[in-house]
Amino acid sequence: MSSSFSGLTNALAALNVQRYGMEVTGQNIANANTAGYTRQRAELAAVGPATGVSALYATQSPHGSVTVSGTTRLNDPMIDARARAEHGDNGYLQTTTTVLSSAEALFDEPSDHGLAEQLNDFWNSWAAVANNPGDLAARNVVLQKAAGLASTLNQSSAALDRLTQSVSQQATAATVKINTAATALAQLNGDIAVATASGANVNTLADQRDSLLMTLADLTGAQTSIGANGAATVTVGGQSLVSGVTASAVSLSGNQILVGGVPAGPAGGSLQGLVDGLSTALPGYAAQLDAVAAALASTVNADQASGYDLAGNPGGPLFAGSTAATLSVVVTNPAKLAASGSPGGNLDGSKALSMSQLGSSNAGADAAYRTLVGTLATDVQRATQQATVQQAVTNSVDALAQSSSGVSFDEETTNLLTYQRAYQAASRVLTTVDEMLDTLISHTGRVGL
């Protein structure tokens, strides 16, 4: 084309570039509330600076113009990596807190109807028998209180079992989510690698990749590296989860996380919080609850064995079973309770008095239950404090990431106005050059070659 038309060419290039800039800005505004979207920017570059003689009669002269050199995702990879790490820690601590708090809620202490108060009522009922050993009504109250204790321990054990089953189901569901995300990421890695090799725009694919990486971080505390071709490599607990287009499967074996069938080291994320609850916290609380039942049965039965019932016969065990799930009352006749400390002292209440004082024993059920409740309270308080701090840190990093990759309406409006003015100016250049050429053709009938 003759150099006489270079102005038209430059103006047209400017129009196209500014229009593209407006399209990118419009896309940012449209996706301002789209989860996982990263703000983009059109990168402009000068093409071929003008050289040679600037005159209509110059036959050969390259002229400057403008082009779009690329479309940049405005994210910070270092901040993104830190955000994934913080999300992994946050997922673990929040899940741990939820599991521990759920366990604590099963015991509802302190309260007027909790196990601590029932134990106190049980010992007090023995004191009433000590005051009137021959009163069958008072003895019946002892049996009722004993049955209430056994029932409460049975129910608490069953509730812990149900919580354990629920946590186990959540862990299984988490593995399904992890495997789904890992499979999608492996496929996306292939798409990104192909698009990168062909020079296509991969920004949308990169957004999808980063969203999957954050999901895996939340669930597993996954460690991630991004290759030169944009593909992500992910490891969990030292084991490869995603490498290129290959994804390994995450599964559970007992309370062990497996990646590709290989045991993984301590990871993070919500899955590790659930697994730790299943392997350590919940079994520990169940064992302490069993210790309460065992202490109750052993101390009461031992004291009953050294006493005598209303007929003067040696006393027998009041409780059967030594765990919270199996504890039961085996005495049905109130006259069989051993309230007397001597064979012939049917109205002797010394043994009943001794029974009423078992609540203060350091080896008794009350002490074991206080240990359980205290351990739960301490664990929940510590986990809650850690989770609160970590949530604040995570929110701070998320805000930092949002400041670099999120859409600002003020900034996009400014960009839109800039592109609009540039487009108008390029349009004006196009109109002016057209008028000049029209004048030249009208007065000379020819255009310089």
QUIHUTA-V216414 format. One record per pair of residues at least 6 apart in sequence whose ideal C-beta (glycine too) atoms are under 8 Angstrom apart, sorted by the first residue. I is the first residue (numbers start at 1). J is the second residue. Records with the same first field share a line. If there is no record, write none. Layout:
I = J  J
This chain:
1 = 9
2 = 59  447  448  449
3 = 56  58  59  60  61  63
4 = 56  437  447  448
5 = 437
6 = 61  63
7 = 429  432  433  436
8 = 430  433  434  437
9 = 63  65
10 = 63  64  65  66  429
11 = 426  427  429  430  433
12 = 430
13 = 47  65  66  67
14 = 65  66  422  423  425  426  429
15 = 423  426  427  430
17 = 42  44  66  67  68
18 = 419  420  422  423  426
19 = 419  423
20 = 42  68
21 = 42  44  68  415  419  422
22 = 416  419  420  423
24 = 40  41  42  71
25 = 412  415  416  419
26 = 416
27 = 40
28 = 39  40  407  412
29 = 407  409  412  416
31 = 37  407
32 = 407  409  412
35 = 211
36 = 207  208  210  211  214
37 = 207  407
38 = 73  74  75  203  206  207  210  405
39 = 73  74  405  406  407  408
40 = 71  72  73  74  203
41 = 71  72  74
42 = 68  71
43 = 68  69  70  71  72
44 = 66  67  68  69
45 = 66  67  68  69
46 = 64  65  66
47 = 64  65  66  67
48 = 62  63  64  65
49 = 64
50 = 61  62  63  64
51 = 61  62
52 = 58  60  61  62
53 = 61
54 = 61
56 = 440  448
57 = 448
59 = 449
71 = 201  203
73 = 203  206  207  405
74 = 404  405
75 = 210  401  404  405
76 = 401  404  405
77 = 226
79 = 397  400  401  404
80 = 210  401
81 = 224
82 = 397
83 = 214  394  397  398  400  401
84 = 213  214  217  222  224
85 = 217  221
86 = 390  393  394  397
87 = 214  217  218  269  394
88 = 217  218  220  221  222  267  268  269
89 = 221  268  390  394
90 = 218  387  390  391  393  394
91 = 217  218  219  221  268  269  270  273
92 = 221  268  269  270  272  273
93 = 273  383  386  387  390  391
94 = 270  273  387  390  391
95 = 269  270  273  274  277
96 = 273  276  277  281  383  387
97 = 380  383  384  386  387
98 = 273
99 = 167  273  274  277  281  282
100 = 277  281  376  379  380  383
101 = 380  383  384
102 = 163
103 = 160  163  281  282  285  376
104 = 376  377  380
106 = 156  159  160  163
107 = 114  115  156  372  373  376
108 = 114
109 = 115  116  373
110 = 116
111 = 117
115 = 149  152  153  156  292  369
116 = 366  369  370  373
118 = 145  148  149  152
119 = 149  296  359  365  366  369
120 = 359  366
121 = 145  148
122 = 142  145  146  148  149  359
123 = 355  356  357  358  359
124 = 356
125 = 138  141  142  144  145
126 = 142  339  352  353  355  356
127 = 352  353  356
128 = 135  138  141
129 = 135  138  139  142  337  339  349  352  355
130 = 339  349  350  352  353  355  356
131 = 138  349
132 = 138  349
133 = 310  339  340  346  347  348  349  352
134 = 310  346  347
136 = 334  335
139 = 310  334  335  337  339
140 = 334
142 = 334  337
143 = 329  331  332  334  337
146 = 300  318  319  329  331
147 = 329
149 = 296  327
150 = 319  327  328  329
153 = 289  292  293  296  324  327
154 = 324  325  327
156 = 289  324
157 = 286  289  290  323  324  325
158 = 325
160 = 282  285  286  289
161 = 286  325
163 = 282
164 = 278  282  286
167 = 274  277  278  282
168 = 278
170 = 274
171 = 252  271  274  275  278
172 = 252
174 = 219  270  271  274
175 = 250  251  252  271
177 = 215  219
178 = 216  219  220  241  250  271
179 = 247  249  250
181 = 212  215  216  219
182 = 216  234  241  242  247  248  249  250
183 = 247
184 = 212
185 = 209  212  213  216  232  234  242  247
186 = 242  244  245  246  247
187 = 245
188 = 205  208  209  212
189 = 209  231  232  242  244  245
190 = 231  244  245
191 = 205
192 = 202  205  206  209  229  230  231
193 = 229  230  231  244
195 = 201  202  205  230
196 = 202  229  230
197 = 229
202 = 230
205 = 230
206 = 230
209 = 230  232
213 = 222  224  232  234
216 = 222  224  234  236  241  269
217 = 224  269
218 = 269  270
219 = 269  270  271
220 = 236  237  241  250  267  268  269  271  272
221 = 236  267  268  269  272
222 = 234  235  236  241  267  269
223 = 234  235  236
224 = 232  233  234
225 = 232  233
226 = 232  233
227 = 233
231 = 244
232 = 242
233 = 240  242  243  244
234 = 240  241  242  243
235 = 241
236 = 250  257  259  264  267
237 = 257  259  264  265  266  267
238 = 264  265
239 = 248  259  260  262  264  265
240 = 248  259  260
241 = 247  248  250  259  260
242 = 248
248 = 259  260
249 = 259  260  261
250 = 257  258  259  271
251 = 257  258  261
252 = 258  275
253 = 263
254 = 279
255 = 275  278  279
256 = 263  275
257 = 263  264  267  271  272  275
258 = 264
266 = 272
281 = 379
284 = 375
285 = 372  375  376
286 = 324
288 = 368  371  372  375
289 = 324  372
290 = 322  323  324  325
291 = 368  371  372
292 = 324  365  368  369  372
293 = 321  322  323  324  326  327  365
294 = 322  323  368
295 = 363  364  365  367  368
296 = 319  327  364  365
297 = 317  319  320  321  322  327
298 = 322
299 = 358  361  363  364  365
300 = 318  319  355  358
301 = 317  318  319
303 = 338  351  354  355  358
304 = 315  316  317  318  337  338  351  355
305 = 314  315  316  317  338
306 = 315  338  341  351
307 = 314  315  338  339  340  341  351  354
308 = 314  315  338  340  341  342  343  345  346  351
309 = 315  335  336  337  338  339  340
310 = 335  336  337  339  340  346
311 = 335  346
312 = 340  343  344  345  346
314 = 338
315 = 336  337  338  351
316 = 330  331  336  338
317 = 330  331
318 = 329  330  331  337
319 = 327  328  329  330
320 = 326  327  328  329  330
321 = 327  328
331 = 337
337 = 352
338 = 351
339 = 348  349  351  352  355
340 = 346  347  348  349  350  351  352
341 = 348  350  351  354
342 = 348  350
358 = 364  365
359 = 365  366
360 = 366
361 = 367
437 = 447
440 = 447
441 = 447
